[in-house]
């Protein structure tokens, strides 16, 4: 069973959004060093997209939701693929194997959204 890969698809109102596709785009943003996209529970759409990003240490301004959406629009992303939330973090949690711990990121969302992930 490939559990982790399946959850890399976010079901936003019946539309499937690839977390990996958005992460690849985020890494082209000049002010983003690392990024992870996870599903955020939503009562209306089922799930929304939340991007956790580590800003680039080059001294630029931290990325904003507006700047990321502008980038998505410029690259021809469909509106349903636009991220809904952008969280700036100092670092991304890692698993014992050194991969981004998306379960920890999703768990961190639950208290803030009032819903269980």
PADREN-721772 format. One record per residue: residue number from 1; residue in three letters; x, y, z of N, C-alpha, C, O in turn. Coordinates in Angstrom, 3 decimals. Each point is the difference from the previous one (the first is absolute). Layout:
<sites>
<nr=NUM&rest=ALA&npx=X&npy=Y&npz=Z&capx=X&capy=Y&capz=Z&cpx=X&cpy=Y&cpz=Z&opx=X&opy=Y&opz=Z>
...
</sites>
This chain:
<sites>
<nr=1&rest=UNK&npx=0.840&npy=-1.182&npz=0.000&capx=-0.840&capy=1.182&capz=0.000&cpx=0.889&cpy=1.252&cpz=0.000&opx=0.924&opy=0.112&opz=0.805>
<nr=2&rest=UNK&npx=-1.207&npy=0.804&npz=-1.695&capx=0.800&capy=1.209&capz=-0.142&cpx=-0.757&cpy=1.150&cpz=0.634&opx=-0.626&opy=0.802&opz=-0.694>
<nr=3&rest=UNK&npx=0.683&npy=-0.723&npz=2.008&capx=-0.788&capy=0.981&capz=0.743&cpx=0.498&cpy=1.422&cpz=-0.180&opx=-0.796&opy=0.902&opz=-0.258>
<nr=4&rest=UNK&npx=2.080&npy=-0.688&npz=0.386&capx=0.557&capy=1.343&capz=-0.061&cpx=-0.210&cpy=0.674&cpz=-1.349&opx=-0.317&opy=1.189&opz=-0.052>
<nr=5&rest=UNK&npx=0.486&npy=-1.919&npz=-1.025&capx=-0.144&capy=0.572&capz=-1.334&cpx=-1.443&cpy=0.398&cpz=-0.274&opx=-0.245&opy=1.031&opz=-0.625>
<nr=6&rest=UNK&npx=-0.703&npy=-1.822&npz=1.076&capx=-1.407&capy=0.318&capz=-0.223&cpx=-0.324&cpy=1.337&cpz=0.656&opx=-0.727&opy=0.804&opz=-0.583>
<nr=7&rest=UNK&npx=1.244&npy=-0.547&npz=1.774&capx=-0.319&capy=1.233&capz=0.715&cpx=0.703&cpy=1.204&cpz=-0.604&opx=-0.264&opy=1.133&opz=0.401>
<nr=8&rest=UNK&npx=1.152&npy=-1.360&npz=-1.359&capx=0.604&capy=1.130&capz=-0.695&cpx=-0.967&cpy=0.606&cpz=-1.005&opx=0.309&opy=1.009&opz=-0.633>
<nr=9&rest=UNK&npx=-1.488&npy=-1.626&npz=0.485&capx=-1.075&capy=0.589&capz=-0.788&cpx=-0.995&cpy=0.628&cpz=0.963&opx=-0.492&opy=-0.652&opz=0.921>
<nr=10&rest=UNK&npx=0.209&npy=1.914&npz=-1.145&capx=-0.942&capy=0.731&capz=0.846&cpx=-1.317&cpy=0.064&cpz=-0.748&opx=-0.040&opy=0.400&opz=-1.163>
<nr=11&rest=UNK&npx=-1.047&npy=-0.796&npz=1.832&capx=-1.325&capy=0.007&capz=-0.618&cpx=-0.693&cpy=1.306&cpz=0.383&opx=-0.615&opy=0.105&opz=1.061>
<nr=12&rest=UNK&npx=0.725&npy=0.874&npz=-1.931&capx=-0.550&capy=1.334&capz=0.259&cpx=-1.307&cpy=0.159&cpz=-0.768&opx=0.000&opy=0.364&opz=-1.176>
<nr=13&rest=UNK&npx=-1.102&npy=-0.638&npz=1.846&capx=-1.311&capy=0.129&capz=-0.627&cpx=-0.187&cpy=-0.939&cpz=-1.177&opx=-0.679&opy=0.352&opz=-0.965>
<nr=14&rest=UNK&npx=1.260&npy=-1.528&npz=1.022&capx=-0.121&capy=-0.980&capz=-1.075&cpx=1.118&cpy=0.085&cpz=-1.026&opx=0.166&opy=-0.918&opz=-0.802>
<nr=15&rest=UNK&npx=0.603&npy=1.999&npz=0.810&capx=1.146&capy=0.156&capz=-0.903&cpx=1.239&cpy=-0.547&cpz=0.698&opx=0.228&opy=0.271&opz=1.179>
<nr=16&rest=UNK&npx=0.558&npy=-1.030&npz=-1.901&capx=1.232&capy=-0.557&capz=0.564&cpx=1.160&cpy=0.958&cpz=-0.235&opx=0.253&opy=0.424&opz=-1.128>
<nr=17&rest=UNK&npx=0.443&npy=-0.091&npz=2.201&capx=1.138&capy=0.912&capz=-0.052&cpx=1.235&cpy=-0.769&cpz=0.445&opx=0.011&opy=-0.594&opz=1.078>
<nr=18&rest=UNK&npx=1.023&npy=0.606&npz=-1.902&capx=1.242&capy=-0.689&capz=0.322&cpx=0.870&cpy=0.886&cpz=0.892&opx=0.411&opy=1.089&opz=-0.399>
<nr=19&rest=UNK&npx=-0.138&npy=-1.571&npz=1.606&capx=0.874&capy=0.743&capz=0.909&cpx=1.388&cpy=0.149&cpz=-0.608&opx=0.616&opy=1.058&opz=0.122>
<nr=20&rest=UNK&npx=-0.119&npy=-2.101&npz=-0.772&capx=1.342&capy=0.037&capz=-0.590&cpx=0.099&cpy=1.060&cpz=-1.097&opx=1.020&opy=0.679&opz=-0.113>
<nr=21&rest=UNK&npx=-2.059&npy=-0.534&npz=-0.684&capx=0.004&capy=1.003&capz=-1.066&cpx=0.116&cpy=1.418&cpz=0.578&opx=0.734&opy=0.840&opz=-0.522>
<nr=22&rest=UNK&npx=-1.467&npy=-0.597&npz=1.599&capx=0.051&capy=1.324&capz=0.626&cpx=1.345&cpy=0.211&cpz=0.692&opx=0.560&opy=1.095&opz=-0.054>
<nr=23&rest=UNK&npx=-0.039&npy=-2.139&npz=0.703&capx=1.313&capy=0.113&capz=0.653&cpx=1.088&cpy=0.345&cpz=-1.013&opx=0.857&opy=0.842&opz=0.271>
<nr=24&rest=UNK&npx=-0.887&npy=-1.487&npz=-1.432&capx=0.992&capy=0.291&capz=-1.042&cpx=-0.073&cpy=1.461&cpz=-0.419&opx=1.027&opy=0.655&opz=-0.180>
<nr=25&rest=UNK&npx=-2.244&npy=-0.149&npz=0.025&capx=-0.166&capy=1.408&capz=-0.371&cpx=0.514&cpy=0.919&cpz=1.106&opx=0.691&opy=0.979&opz=-0.281>
<nr=26&rest=UNK&npx=-1.021&npy=-1.286&npz=1.530&capx=0.426&capy=0.842&capz=1.123&cpx=1.520&cpy=0.127&cpz=0.050&opx=0.525&opy=1.056&opz=0.352>
<nr=27&rest=UNK&npx=0.169&npy=-2.112&npz=-0.698&capx=1.464&capy=0.033&capz=0.053&cpx=0.606&cpy=0.871&cpz=-1.089&opx=1.200&opy=0.270&opz=0.032>
<nr=28&rest=UNK&npx=-2.002&npy=0.178&npz=-0.998&capx=0.494&capy=0.935&capz=-1.008&cpx=-0.177&cpy=1.449&cpz=0.454&opx=0.522&opy=0.916&opz=-0.636>
<nr=29&rest=UNK&npx=-1.257&npy=-0.704&npz=1.733&capx=-0.202&capy=1.348&capz=0.545&cpx=1.326&cpy=0.467&cpz=0.588&opx=0.618&opy=-0.736&opz=0.770>
<nr=30&rest=UNK&npx=-0.165&npy=1.945&npz=-1.115&capx=1.321&capy=0.449&capz=0.455&cpx=0.151&cpy=0.147&cpz=1.510&opx=1.125&opy=0.015&opz=0.499>
<nr=31&rest=UNK&npx=-2.219&npy=0.093&npz=0.238&capx=0.088&capy=0.194&capz=1.447&cpx=-0.298&cpy=-1.264&cpz=0.804&opx=-0.175&opy=0.072&opz=1.217>
<nr=32&rest=UNK&npx=0.115&npy=-1.233&npz=-1.884&capx=-0.323&capy=-1.261&capz=0.678&cpx=1.153&cpy=-0.983&cpz=-0.155&opx=0.438&opy=-0.295&opz=-1.112>
<nr=33&rest=UNK&npx=0.052&npy=-0.214&npz=2.260&capx=1.093&capy=-0.980&capz=-0.004&cpx=-0.529&cpy=-1.435&cpz=0.026&opx=0.522&opy=-0.866&opz=-0.702>
<nr=34&rest=UNK&npx=-1.558&npy=0.611&npz=1.510&capx=-0.595&capy=-1.342&capz=0.132&cpx=-1.495&cpy=0.159&cpz=0.094&opx=-0.499&opy=1.034&opz=0.442>
<nr=35&rest=UNK&npx=-0.229&npy=-2.081&npz=-0.866&capx=-1.458&capy=0.072&capz=0.022&cpx=-0.625&cpy=-1.377&cpz=0.134&opx=0.543&opy=-1.000&opz=-0.470>
<nr=36&rest=UNK&npx=-1.698&npy=0.971&npz=1.122&capx=-0.803&capy=-1.212&capz=0.108&cpx=-1.463&cpy=0.417&cpz=-0.051&opx=-0.399&opy=0.975&opz=0.637>
<nr=37&rest=UNK&npx=-0.394&npy=-1.716&npz=-1.394&capx=-1.423&capy=0.293&capz=-0.147&cpx=-0.788&cpy=-1.175&cpz=0.566&opx=0.277&opy=-1.159&opz=-0.309>
<nr=38&rest=UNK&npx=-1.269&npy=1.480&npz=1.147&capx=-0.830&capy=-1.029&capz=0.620&cpx=-1.472&cpy=0.378&cpz=-0.118&opx=-0.351&opy=1.145&opz=-0.284>
<nr=39&rest=UNK&npx=-0.495&npy=-2.142&npz=0.510&capx=-1.445&capy=0.222&capz=0.010&cpx=-0.411&cpy=0.591&cpz=1.335&opx=0.461&opy=-0.431&opz=1.057>
<nr=40&rest=UNK&npx=-1.331&npy=1.418&npz=-1.122&capx=-0.539&capy=0.647&capz=1.195&cpx=-1.507&cpy=-0.285&cpz=0.010&opx=-0.682&opy=0.309&opz=-0.977>
<nr=41&rest=UNK&npx=0.150&npy=-0.889&npz=2.054&capx=-1.432&capy=-0.298&capz=0.032&cpx=-0.842&cpy=1.258&cpz=-0.204&opx=0.340&opy=1.077&opz=0.489>
<nr=42&rest=UNK&npx=-1.447&npy=-1.235&npz=-1.223&capx=-0.892&capy=1.119&capz=-0.260&cpx=-1.428&cpy=-0.516&cpz=-0.064&opx=-0.285&opy=-0.967&opz=-0.706>
<nr=43&rest=UNK&npx=-0.615&npy=1.616&npz=1.448&capx=-1.390&capy=-0.446&capz=0.061&cpx=-0.719&cpy=0.134&cpz=-1.343&opx=-0.867&opy=-0.817&opz=-0.310>
<nr=44&rest=UNK&npx=1.203&npy=1.812&npz=-0.480&capx=-0.677&capy=0.239&capz=-1.270&cpx=0.570&cpy=-0.835&cpz=-1.144&opx=-0.749&opy=-0.656&opz=-0.724>
<nr=45&rest=UNK&npx=2.060&npy=0.679&npz=0.562&capx=0.635&capy=-0.660&capz=-1.145&cpx=0.558&cpy=-1.391&cpz=0.310&opx=0.419&opy=-0.714&opz=-0.911>
<nr=46&rest=UNK&npx=-0.410&npy=0.333&npz=2.158&capx=0.603&capy=-1.274&capz=0.388&cpx=1.446&cpy=0.206&cpz=0.410&opx=0.388&opy=-0.321&opz=1.123>
<nr=47&rest=UNK&npx=0.409&npy=0.860&npz=-2.041&capx=1.395&capy=0.320&capz=0.290&cpx=0.380&cpy=1.272&cpz=-0.753&opx=-0.546&opy=0.305&opz=-1.060>
<nr=48&rest=UNK&npx=1.485&npy=0.416&npz=1.630&capx=0.619&capy=1.149&capz=-0.646&cpx=1.502&cpy=-0.215&cpz=0.049&opx=0.482&opy=-0.889&opz=0.703>
<nr=49&rest=UNK&npx=0.252&npy=1.694&npz=-1.441&capx=1.458&capy=-0.156&capz=-0.028&cpx=0.681&cpy=0.972&cpz=0.950&opx=-0.310&opy=1.191&opz=0.037>
<nr=50&rest=UNK&npx=1.240&npy=-1.731&npz=0.722&capx=0.819&capy=0.809&capz=0.898&cpx=1.461&cpy=-0.245&cpz=-0.368&opx=0.459&opy=-1.140&opz=-0.049>
<nr=51&rest=UNK&npx=0.254&npy=2.223&npz=-0.207&capx=1.427&capy=-0.103&capz=-0.315&cpx=0.815&cpy=0.501&cpz=1.176&opx=-0.191&opy=1.118&opz=0.477>
<nr=52&rest=UNK&npx=1.100&npy=-1.961&npz=-0.018&capx=0.984&capy=0.395&capz=1.002&cpx=1.273&cpy=0.334&cpz=-0.769&opx=0.479&opy=-0.813&opz=-0.791>
<nr=53&rest=UNK&npx=0.067&npy=1.992&npz=1.018&capx=1.218&capy=0.374&capz=-0.712&cpx=1.056&cpy=0.534&cpz=0.958&opx=-0.300&opy=0.661&opz=0.995>
<nr=54&rest=UNK&npx=1.538&npy=-0.971&npz=-1.329&capx=1.163&capy=0.542&capz=0.705&cpx=0.556&cpy=1.081&cpz=-0.916&opx=0.389&opy=-0.287&opz=-1.132>
<nr=55&rest=UNK&npx=-0.348&npy=1.533&npz=1.613&capx=0.504&capy=1.079&capz=-0.854&cpx=1.471&cpy=-0.177&cpz=-0.335&opx=0.760&opy=-0.599&opz=0.760>
<nr=56&rest=UNK&npx=-0.376&npy=1.129&npz=-1.909&capx=1.395&capy=0.001&capz=-0.416&cpx=0.781&cpy=0.915&cpz=0.934&opx=-0.492&opy=1.063&opz=0.381>
<nr=57&rest=UNK&npx=1.686&npy=-1.458&npz=-0.014&capx=0.812&capy=0.786&capz=0.935&cpx=0.745&cpy=1.133&cpz=-0.684&opx=0.837&opy=0.651&opz=0.625>
<nr=58&rest=UNK&npx=-1.123&npy=-0.406&npz=-1.887&capx=0.705&capy=1.024&capz=-0.751&cpx=-0.340&cpy=1.420&cpz=0.388&opx=0.510&opy=0.937&opz=-0.614>
<nr=59&rest=UNK&npx=-1.348&npy=-0.747&npz=1.605&capx=-0.301&capy=1.330&capz=0.483&cpx=-1.196&cpy=0.658&cpz=-0.662&opx=-0.335&opy=1.140&opz=0.323>
<nr=60&rest=UNK&npx=-0.317&npy=-1.843&npz=-1.249&capx=-1.180&capy=0.563&capz=-0.642&cpx=-1.189&cpy=0.003&cpz=0.944&opx=0.086&opy=-0.478&opz=1.131>
<nr=61&rest=UNK&npx=-1.168&npy=1.009&npz=-1.598&capx=-1.237&capy=0.011&capz=0.778&cpx=-0.579&cpy=-1.404&cpz=0.073&opx=0.143&opy=-0.771&opz=-0.950>
<nr=62&rest=UNK&npx=-0.796&npy=0.419&npz=2.059&capx=-0.672&capy=-1.295&capz=0.051&cpx=-1.091&cpy=-0.055&cpz=-1.074&opx=-0.621&opy=1.019&opz=-0.302>
<nr=63&rest=UNK&npx=0.387&npy=-2.189&npz=-0.269&capx=-1.036&capy=-0.111&capz=-1.023&cpx=-1.378&cpy=0.284&cpz=0.596&opx=-0.217&opy=-0.190&opz=1.197>
<nr=64&rest=UNK&npx=-0.698&npy=0.638&npz=-2.024&capx=-1.368&capy=0.253&capz=0.440&cpx=-0.943&cpy=-0.884&cpz=-0.802&opx=0.355&opy=-0.502&opz=-1.066>
<nr=65&rest=UNK&npx=-1.551&npy=0.322&npz=1.587&capx=-1.009&capy=-0.764&capz=-0.717&cpx=-0.252&cpy=0.643&cpz=-1.368&opx=-0.141&opy=-0.702&opz=-1.001>
<nr=66&rest=UNK&npx=0.087&npy=2.022&npz=0.964&capx=-0.238&capy=0.703&capz=-1.258&cpx=1.121&cpy=-0.256&cpz=-1.010&opx=-0.272&opy=-0.209&opz=-1.182>
<nr=67&rest=UNK&npx=1.538&npy=0.223&npz=1.639&capx=1.114&capy=-0.218&capz=-0.935&cpx=0.002&cpy=-1.427&cpz=-0.534&opx=0.352&opy=-0.235&opz=-1.156>
<nr=68&rest=UNK&npx=-0.746&npy=-0.718&npz=1.999&capx=-0.063&capy=-1.392&capz=-0.449&cpx=-1.145&cpy=-0.174&cpz=-0.994&opx=0.160&opy=-0.678&opz=-1.014>
<nr=69&rest=UNK&npx=-1.297&npy=1.275&npz=1.292&capx=-1.138&capy=-0.101&capz=-0.927&cpx=0.318&cpy=0.684&cpz=-1.333&opx=-0.427&opy=-0.470&opz=-1.055>
<nr=70&rest=UNK&npx=1.166&npy=1.565&npz=1.100&capx=0.414&capy=0.672&capz=-1.235&cpx=0.888&cpy=-0.928&cpz=-0.825&opx=-0.139&opy=-0.077&opz=-1.221>
<nr=71&rest=UNK&npx=1.048&npy=-0.623&npz=1.891&capx=0.867&capy=-0.959&capz=-0.677&cpx=-0.826&cpy=-1.135&cpz=-0.600&opx=0.230&opy=-0.405&opz=-1.139>
<nr=72&rest=UNK&npx=-1.190&npy=-0.104&npz=1.906&capx=-0.843&capy=-1.077&capz=-0.506&cpx=-0.770&cpy=0.462&cpz=-1.240&opx=-0.110&opy=-0.738&opz=-0.979>
<nr=73&rest=UNK&npx=-0.416&npy=1.952&npz=1.026&capx=-0.755&capy=0.539&capz=-1.130&cpx=0.918&cpy=0.163&cpz=-1.222&opx=-0.383&opy=-0.339&opz=-1.120>
<nr=74&rest=UNK&npx=1.586&npy=0.857&npz=1.346&capx=0.947&capy=0.207&capz=-1.097&cpx=0.397&cpy=-1.321&cpz=-0.665&opx=0.291&opy=-0.032&opz=-1.196>
<nr=75&rest=UNK&npx=-0.279&npy=-1.045&npz=1.964&capx=0.359&capy=-1.315&capz=-0.541&cpx=-1.204&cpy=-0.753&cpz=-0.554&opx=0.128&opy=-1.150&opz=-0.420>
<nr=76&rest=UNK&npx=-1.299&npy=1.792&npz=0.415&capx=-1.176&capy=-0.609&capz=-0.612&cpx=-0.740&cpy=-1.013&cpz=0.861&opx=-0.739&opy=-0.836&opz=-0.521>
<nr=77&rest=UNK&npx=0.930&npy=0.902&npz=1.828&capx=-0.713&capy=-0.918&capz=0.891&cpx=-1.487&cpy=0.327&cpz=-0.004&opx=-0.380&opy=1.170&opz=-0.025>
<nr=78&rest=UNK&npx=-0.455&npy=-2.190&npz=0.049&capx=-1.442&capy=0.194&capz=0.142&cpx=-0.269&cpy=0.569&cpz=1.391&opx=0.730&opy=-0.290&opz=0.948>
<nr=79&rest=UNK&npx=-1.767&npy=1.088&npz=-0.833&capx=-0.296&capy=0.669&capz=1.267&cpx=-0.209&cpy=-0.992&cpz=1.146&opx=0.371&opy=0.301&opz=1.134>
<nr=80&rest=UNK&npx=-0.952&npy=-1.471&npz=-1.395&capx=-0.221&capy=-0.963&capz=1.079&cpx=1.307&cpy=-0.539&cpz=0.569&opx=0.003&opy=-0.595&opz=1.077>
<nr=81&rest=UNK&npx=1.111&npy=0.795&npz=-1.787&capx=1.307&capy=-0.447&capz=0.491&cpx=0.726&cpy=1.077&cpz=0.798&opx=1.066&opy=-0.262&opz=0.558>
<nr=82&rest=UNK&npx=-1.624&npy=1.469&npz=-0.493&capx=0.638&capy=1.065&capz=0.778&cpx=-0.004&cpy=-0.399&cpz=1.473&opx=-0.987&opy=-0.538&opz=0.502>
<nr=83&rest=UNK&npx=2.103&npy=0.806&npz=0.190&capx=0.040&capy=-0.352&capz=1.418&cpx=-0.958&cpy=0.902&cpz=0.774&opx=-0.223&opy=1.160&opz=-0.350>
<nr=84&rest=UNK&npx=-0.330&npy=-1.734&npz=1.407&capx=-0.973&capy=0.716&capz=0.826&cpx=0.640&cpy=0.653&cpz=1.208&opx=-0.511&opy=0.981&opz=0.538>
<nr=85&rest=UNK&npx=1.638&npy=-1.540&npz=-0.118&capx=0.648&capy=0.503&capz=1.207&cpx=1.505&cpy=-0.157&cpz=-0.143&opx=0.482&opy=-0.993&opz=-0.546>
<nr=86&rest=UNK&npx=0.251&npy=1.975&npz=1.039&capx=1.453&capy=-0.030&capz=-0.031&cpx=0.512&cpy=0.206&cpz=1.416&opx=-0.268&opy=1.031&opz=0.617>
<nr=87&rest=UNK&npx=1.001&npy=-2.004&npz=-0.104&capx=0.601&capy=0.101&capz=1.331&cpx=1.513&cpy=0.084&cpz=-0.153&opx=0.621&opy=-0.858&opz=-0.627>
<nr=88&rest=UNK&npx=-0.043&npy=1.891&npz=1.203&capx=1.451&capy=0.183&capz=-0.018&cpx=0.573&cpy=-0.682&cpz=1.238&opx=-0.440&opy=0.268&opz=1.118>
<nr=89&rest=UNK&npx=1.419&npy=-1.148&npz=-1.313&capx=0.623&capy=-0.722&capz=1.109&cpx=1.520&cpy=0.113&cpz=-0.113&opx=0.535&opy=0.262&opz=-1.077>
<nr=90&rest=UNK&npx=0.149&npy=-0.463&npz=2.200&capx=1.471&capy=0.035&capz=0.011&cpx=0.600&cpy=-1.249&cpz=-0.634&opx=1.055&opy=0.046&opz=-0.633>
<nr=91&rest=UNK&npx=-1.759&npy=-1.168&npz=0.822&capx=0.468&capy=-1.273&capz=-0.564&cpx=-1.184&cpy=-0.937&cpz=-0.123&opx=-1.023&opy=0.184&opz=0.659>
<nr=92&rest=UNK&npx=1.168&npy=-1.187&npz=-1.504&capx=-1.035&capy=-1.014&capz=-0.170&cpx=0.372&cpy=-1.212&cpz=0.845&opx=1.170&opy=-0.380&opz=0.042>
<nr=93&rest=UNK&npx=-2.138&npy=-0.233&npz=0.630&capx=0.321&capy=-1.197&capz=0.790&cpx=0.391&cpy=-1.149&cpz=-0.931&opx=-0.540&opy=-0.141&opz=-1.098>
<nr=94&rest=UNK&npx=1.485&npy=-0.669&npz=1.557&capx=0.482&capy=-1.112&capz=-0.809&cpx=-0.266&cpy=-1.331&cpz=0.693&opx=-0.044&opy=-0.082&opz=1.228>
<nr=95&rest=UNK&npx=-0.132&npy=-0.949&npz=-2.034&capx=-0.125&capy=-1.357&capz=0.535&cpx=1.396&cpy=-0.531&cpz=0.298&opx=0.996&opy=0.667&opz=-0.281>
<nr=96&rest=UNK&npx=-0.925&npy=-1.860&npz=0.845&capx=1.289&capy=-0.624&capz=0.294&cpx=0.806&cpy=-0.239&cpz=-1.277&opx=1.226&opy=-0.097&opz=0.045>
<nr=97&rest=UNK&npx=-1.920&npy=0.002&npz=-1.183&capx=0.673&capy=-0.223&capz=-1.281&cpx=0.405&cpy=1.305&cpz=-0.687&opx=0.561&opy=-0.017&opz=-1.095>
<nr=98&rest=UNK&npx=-0.851&npy=1.153&npz=1.749&capx=0.392&capy=1.284&capz=-0.551&cpx=-0.981&cpy=0.603&cpz=-0.989&opx=0.312&opy=0.990&opz=-0.662>
<nr=99&rest=UNK&npx=-1.494&npy=-1.579&npz=0.556&capx=-1.030&capy=0.558&capz=-0.888&cpx=-0.895&cpy=0.926&cpz=0.804&opx=-0.073&opy=-0.106&opz=1.224>
<nr=100&rest=UNK&npx=-0.614&npy=1.024&npz=-1.919&capx=-0.912&capy=0.913&capz=0.685&cpx=-1.112&cpy=-0.815&cpz=0.646&opx=-0.618&opy=-0.849&opz=-0.642>
<nr=101&rest=UNK&npx=0.372&npy=1.116&npz=1.913&capx=-1.023&capy=-0.707&capz=0.768&cpx=-1.346&cpy=0.704&cpz=-0.184&opx=-0.377&opy=0.867&opz=0.788>
<nr=102&rest=UNK&npx=-0.335&npy=-1.259&npz=-1.844&capx=-1.275&capy=0.642&capz=-0.301&cpx=-1.070&cpy=-0.329&cpz=1.046&opx=-0.916&opy=0.793&opz=0.221>
<nr=103&rest=UNK&npx=1.030&npy=-1.947&npz=0.414&capx=-0.955&capy=-0.332&capz=1.064&cpx=0.110&cpy=1.012&cpz=1.144&opx=-1.012&opy=0.397&opz=0.576>
<nr=104&rest=UNK&npx=2.223&npy=0.014&npz=-0.251&capx=0.198&capy=0.997&capz=1.058&cpx=-0.570&cpy=1.352&cpz=-0.423&opx=-0.578&opy=0.712&opz=0.821>
<nr=105&rest=UNK&npx=0.736&npy=-0.357&npz=-2.086&capx=-0.546&capy=1.263&capz=-0.493&cpx=-1.523&cpy=-0.008&cpz=0.043&opx=-0.617&opy=0.993&opz=0.387>
<nr=106&rest=UNK&npx=0.010&npy=-2.112&npz=-0.782&capx=-1.460&capy=-0.127&capz=0.033&cpx=-0.497&cpy=0.042&cpz=1.442&opx=-1.009&opy=0.641&opz=0.292>
<nr=107&rest=UNK&npx=1.713&npy=-1.322&npz=0.605&capx=-0.382&capy=0.000&capz=1.412&cpx=0.076&cpy=1.398&cpz=0.587&opx=-0.811&opy=0.352&opz=0.858>
<nr=108&rest=UNK&npx=1.766&npy=0.450&npz=-1.302&capx=0.127&capy=1.376&capz=0.497&cpx=-1.148&cpy=0.868&cpz=-0.471&opx=-0.323&opy=0.996&opz=0.647>
<nr=109&rest=UNK&npx=-0.299&npy=-1.350&npz=-1.757&capx=-1.133&capy=0.761&capz=-0.526&cpx=-1.266&cpy=-0.216&cpz=0.821&opx=-0.773&opy=0.937&opz=0.200>
<nr=110&rest=UNK&npx=0.556&npy=-2.155&npz=0.273&capx=-1.256&capy=-0.367&capz=0.653&cpx=-0.428&cpy=0.964&cpz=1.113&opx=-1.153&opy=0.432&opz=0.004>
<nr=111&rest=UNK&npx=2.030&npy=-0.081&npz=0.933&capx=-0.440&capy=0.915&capz=1.064&cpx=-0.389&cpy=1.388&cpz=-0.533&opx=-0.858&opy=0.669&opz=0.576>
<nr=112&rest=UNK&npx=1.485&npy=-0.247&npz=-1.663&capx=-0.268&capy=1.331&capz=-0.529&cpx=-1.260&cpy=0.055&cpz=-0.853&opx=-0.617&opy=1.059&opz=-0.114>
<nr=113&rest=UNK&npx=0.225&npy=-2.178&npz=-0.487&capx=-1.197&capy=0.008&capz=-0.830&cpx=-1.226&cpy=-0.445&cpz=0.769&opx=-1.129&opy=0.205&opz=-0.447>
<nr=114&rest=UNK&npx=1.348&npy=-0.819&npz=1.608&capx=-1.127&capy=-0.482&capz=0.797&cpx=-0.584&cpy=-1.296&cpz=-0.529&opx=-1.046&opy=-0.446&opz=0.472>
<nr=115&rest=UNK&npx=1.711&npy=-0.169&npz=-1.452&capx=-0.455&capy=-1.247&capz=-0.573&cpx=1.108&cpy=-1.041&cpz=0.142&opx=1.169&opy=0.341&opz=0.185>
<nr=116&rest=UNK&npx=-1.544&npy=-1.589&npz=-0.273&capx=1.008&capy=-1.056&capz=0.073&cpx=0.497&cpy=-0.317&cpz=-1.393&opx=-0.761&opy=0.002&opz=-0.967>
<nr=117&rest=UNK&npx=2.034&npy=-0.271&npz=0.884&capx=0.606&capy=-0.292&capz=-1.309&cpx=-0.135&cpy=-1.464&cpz=-0.335&opx=0.450&opy=-0.434&opz=-1.061>
</sites>
